[in-house]
Amino acid sequence: MTPSLTRLNPAAMPDSSALGYSQISLVEPGRMAFVSGQVAALPGGDPVPEGLAAQTRAAVANCAAALAALGAAPADIAMLRLYVVGLDGAAMGECYPVVLEWLAGAAPSITGIGVAALAGPDLLIEIEMVVRVPG
């Protein structure tokens, strides 16, 4: 974990650490990046993959590219928001394991938000990040 970020799961709140996220991410002063929601749009205009898990992998790849452009890593993410069309337990079962694998134990604060639609009719997930830029 980046020293400029502290993860908290206070005893008075549900302990979310077993689920791979933190109730609170405390960020020390410094540069912050607010990364637009990333969807399954692929470089070169390739078609959007079918299925939520495949779209999550593509959106995560775009998030990883944004982090690389910032010189950051998943440990630098303070807040992650997952916008999922028709969010329910089954949808979380498809997308959340992909996100957790990418985070590799970073455990940022995460919010899942169910939506009726995204910017394109074939899009199923959008991932938005708030990142503490290292250095």
Beta strands, then each sheet from edge to edge (+ up, - down):
strand 1: 5-8
strand 2: 24-27
strand 3: 32-38
strand 4: 77-85
strand 5: 109-115
strand 6: 125-132
sheet 1: 1+ 2-
sheet 2: 3+ 6- 4+ 5+
end
